């Protein structure tokens, strides 16, 4: 049980469970609303994917400085409530017969804005609840939540979409955000009142940027993650179009196939600590992005036959390796950063690594319209081979233990 014996971490764990389950359903349902209910084109689907992450470019940096000025638990609660209300407008509009793809763009943008604040606060809040030496355990348990949600979210979501239609299946995500807000409200430990800011917001943002890009290892991690996310953003909407439109699979079948990633993530979370002790934390990171890259080349040749087994293998291995990478680099980031800079550090990194997602969505949509879905997936597969270069050409390649500060405050 470990940290799950502690009341406050358990509430954070339950909140994360609800939020992640809803997010996994949203990952499948919102594009399928556009594809199946509104018959959106390839470019429109890519533009929708871009709208979901555009906020990380527009407000990513100031969000970190703002979060550092506020109580992070309150920021997360407001983020959950706002996302629930925005998302609820989709099934209501569909029921009234007035839903348009333009409304989906607006909803995606609103979801993105509050997700920016929620994620920055969320990643900066864990060090407030647990000790520095418990960060790896806490992040590993929360990563299990994300990967278990990947198992049940797409498969359950696929059948909900199939039987309720995609717009009404979003009600489950609304409920997940509401439950998350309730659990966060039950956390007993209160954060200290933040001192009024004595410097200009621009100075605080610059301090966070200098810290991230002035650290030689953080720079490499940012470059690796940003490159990987760009390729993912190109591939993700095209993968859904391939499965739903070109291969003719229904939502339930697509959900079951995507659930393979959740199974791989669970396995990765269970063996993560053991493998890290054996090979070291540095190699754990670069292997996490290098090993699944060759499997991306199966996607352009996918068919509605035995080759779907290769898609399952790709999802399983990729998710397991993403867990290896994420737990190691996130725990390192939290442990190396002084407490007053946590929000700005996370926001700066999110600004860069999530800022590539809307760009990737636009590139994917444009390439899909120009060279087709399969050609775009081939371009993305080549891109997946590049991120590990950031790590294997740095000291991280052989570091068994990553350097940590002894006093984070």
N, C-alpha and C positions, 0 to 999 in steps of 0.2 A: 504493500500500500504506500509506504513512504510518505510523500507530501500529501497524499490524499487523506491522511488522518487529520490534517489541519483544516479547520472549518473554512477559513478564508480562501485557501488555495482550492479547496473542493468546490466552493461557489464559483470561482473563476473557471475551474475545469468544466462545471456544468454549463456555465454561460457560453464557454467556447464550444462545447458540444452542440448546443442549439444553434449557435451562429454558423458554425462550420457546416452542419447538416443543411441549413437553409441555403448557404452559399453554394454548396455542391449542386443542390437542386436548381438554383438560379443559373449556374454555369451552363446547364443543359436547357433549362426552360426558356430563358429570355431569347437566345438565338432561335429556338424552335418556334417561339411565338412569331418571330419575323419570317422564318422559312415556311412553316406549315400554315399558319393562320393568315399571314399577310402576303405570302408568296414573294418575299423580298429577293432581289437580285444578289449576285455574288458581291458586288461593290457595296450594296446596302448592308449586307451582313458584316462585311469588313468594317464599314463605318460604325455600325452598332458596337462592334468589339472595341473600336477606338474610343467611342464615347464613354465606355465603361471605365476606362483608365486615364482619360484625358486630364482629370482633376489632379493627378499626381504631377503633371507638368505645370498646370496653371497655379496651384496653391500648395504644392508639396513642400517647398522651403519655408514659407511663412507659417504653415501649419505646425512645423516642429517648434518654432519659437513661441507660438501661441500656446501649444500644449505644455511647454515648460513653464508657462505662467499660470496654468490652471491645474485643478485637481483632476488627475487622469481618469479616475473612476467616473466622475461626472461627465467628462467628455465622451466616454464609451457609452454611458446610458443614453445621453442625448443622441449619439450616433445611431444606436439601435432603434430608438423610437422614430427618428426621422426617416430611416431607411424603410421601416415597416409601413409608415404612412405613404411614402412615395410609391412603393411597390404595390400597395393595395389599390392604387388608381388604375392599374392595368386590367385586372379582372372586372372592375366596375365599368370601365370604358368598353370592354369587350361585351359585357352583358347589355349595355345600352346601345351597342352597335356603332360606336363612334371611335373605336381604337384605330390609330394610324401608326405608321412606322416613325413619323415625326414625334409622336408622343413617346415611343420607345426610346428615341434618342434623348429626349428631355429626362425621362425617368433614369436612364443609364447615367447621364451626367450628374443628377442629384445623388444617386446611389454612390457614384464615384467620389463626390465631394465629402460625404459623411464617412465613407470608407477610409479616405485619407486620414481624417482626424481619428477615427476609431483605431486604425492599424498603428499609427504613430503612438497613440496613448497606450494601446495594448502591449506593444513590444517594450515600452518604457515602464510599464506598471509592474511586471513580474519582479524586477529587482527590488521593488518596494515591499513585496509580500514575502520573499524568500531571501536567504543568505547567499552570498556570492558563490560559495561552494555547492549550493543546491541548484544553481542555474541550469546545469546540464540535465539534471534529473527533471526539473520543472519543464524545460523546453522539450525533453524527450516525451514526457507524458502528454503535453499539449500537442506534440507532433503525432502521437498515437491517435488523439482525437481527430485530427485533420484527416489522417489516413483511414481510420474507421469510417468517418463520414464519406470518404471517397468510395468505400465498399458499398454502403447502404444508400448513400445519396443518389447516385446516378441510376442504380437499378430500381429503387423505389420510385424515384422521380420519373423514370422512363414510363413506368406503368401508371403513375398518377397522370402524367401527360396524356398517355394513350387513352385512358378511360374518362378523364375529366376535361381534356383538351389543355393545351399549354397555358393559356391565360388563367384558368381557374386553378391549375396546379400550383401557381405562385402563392396561393393562400397559405400553403404549408411553410413557405419561406417567411411570409409575414409573421406567422405564429412563432417561428424560430427566433426571429429578431426580438419579438415581444418577450419571449421566455428568457432570452439572454439578458435583456434589460432588468427583468425581475430578479434574476440570480445575482447580477452585479449589485443591485440595490441592497442585497442581504449580506454583503461583505461587512464585517464588523470593524476591521482595522481602518482607521481614518488617516489620510495623508495630512501632513502638516500644512498649515496655511502658507501659501506661496507669498514671498515678499514682493511688494510692488516693484515692477521693473524700473531699473535706474538708467537703463541705456535704451537707445532707439532700437526698434524692431530690426532694422537693417543691420545694425551692429551685431545683434544676437545671431541673426542668420549667418552673417559672415564668420562669426566665431565657430559655428557648427561646421561650415564648409571647410574652413582652415583645418579643423581637427581631423576631419575625414580624409581630405586629400593631402594633408601633411603627414599622415601615418602611412609608411610604405606598404604594410600588409593590407590595411583597409583599402588602399587604392587598388590593389590587385583583386581583392574580393569584389569590389564594386564593378570593375571592368569585366570580370568573369560573369557575374550575375546579369549585368546589363546585356551582354552579348547573347547569353542563353535566352533571356526573356524576349529579345527581339525575334529570334528564330521561332520561339514558342508562339508569339503573337501572330506571326505569319502563318504558322501551321494550324493553329487551333480552329479558327472558323472554317478553313478549307477541309479539315478532317470531318467536321460535322456535315458539311455539304456533300462530301464524298459518300459518307455512310447513309445519309438520309435521302439524297437526291439521286446520285449516280448508282448506288448499290440498292436503293429502294428498301432499306431496313426501317422497321417501325421504331417508335420511341422506346418501347420496352426492350427491344433487342439492342439498341444503341446504349441504353443504360446498363444492361448486363455486360456488354463489352467494356465500357468505361470503368465498371466496378473492378475489373482486373487490376487497375492501377491502385485502387484502395487496398486490395489484398497485398500487393507488392509493398505498399507503404507500411502496412502493419508488420510484415516480415522485416522490413528495413529498420523500423523502430525497435523491434525486439532484439535484433542482433547488432545494432549500431554501436553500443558501448563496448561490446566484446571485440568487435573488429577494430575499433579505434584504439583500444589498448594494445592490440597485436601489431598493427601497422603504423600507428601514430596519427595524430590529428591532421597534420599537413597533407600526407598522402591520402587520408580519408576524404579530404575536400576535392583534390584534383581527380581522384579516381571516380568520385561521385558524378562528375560531369563528363569524364572521358569514356567510361564503360558503356553507357547507353547510346552514345552518338551513332555508332554504325547501324543500330537497329532502326533508326529513323528512315533509312533507305528502303525499308519494306513498304512504307506508306504509299509511295506513288504507284506501286504495282498491286495494290489491294484489290481483291475481288470478292464476290459473295459466294465463296466456296471455302476450301480448306485453308486458304490464305488468311481467313479471319483468325485462325489460330496464331498466326504471326502477329496480328494486331494485339491479341491478348498478351503475347510474350513481350511485345514492345511496351505496352502499358505497365505490365508488372515490373519489368526491370527498370524502366525509367523512374517509376514512383519510388522504388526501393532506393535507388541511387540519389534521388532528390532529397530523401530523408537523411541519408548520410551527409550530404553537403549542407543542408539547411540547419540541422541541429548543431553541427560543429561550428559553422561560421556565425550563427546567431548567438550562441553562448559566448563565443570569443568577443563579439562586438559588445555585448552587454557587460562583460567582465572587464574589458579594457577601458571603458568610458566612464569618466567622472559623473556622479549622480546629476549635477545640474545640467549636463550636456546630453543626457540620454535622449530626450525628445528631439533635439536638433540633430544629433547623430543619426537616429533612425529616419528622420524626415529627409535629411540630405541624401542618405543612401536610397531611400524610397523614391525620391525625386528623380534620381538618375536611373535606377534599375526598373522602376515602374514607368518612368517616362518613355522608355523604349517601347512599351506595349501599344499605346495608340499609334505610334509610328509604324510598328509592325502590322497592326490591324489595317492601316491604310495601304501599306505596301502589299499585304496579302490580298486585300480586295482588288487593288489595281492589277496585280499580277494574275489573279484569278480571272478577271475580265479579259486580260490580254493573252495569256498562254494556257488558261484552263486550270482546273483544280489540281490535277496530277502534276502538271509542270511546276505549279507553285509549291507543292509539297516536296518536290525534288530540290528546289532552291532552298527551302527550309532545312532539309536534311543536310545539305552542304554546310549551312550555317551552324548546325548543332556540333560540328567538328571543331569549331573555332574557340569556344569559351575556355577549354582547358589550357590553351596556350598562355593565358594570363597567369596561371598558377605554376605550370611546370617550368616556366622561365624565371621563377622567383624563388626566394629561400623557402617558401611554403612546400616546395617539392619534396624536401627531405625532413622537415621539422616534425619530430615526434610529439613535442609538447609546444603549444603556442604560448608566447609570452603574455602574462597577465599582470595587471597592476595589483599591488597589495592593498592599496587604500583607494577605494572608488569614490569616496566623498571628498 
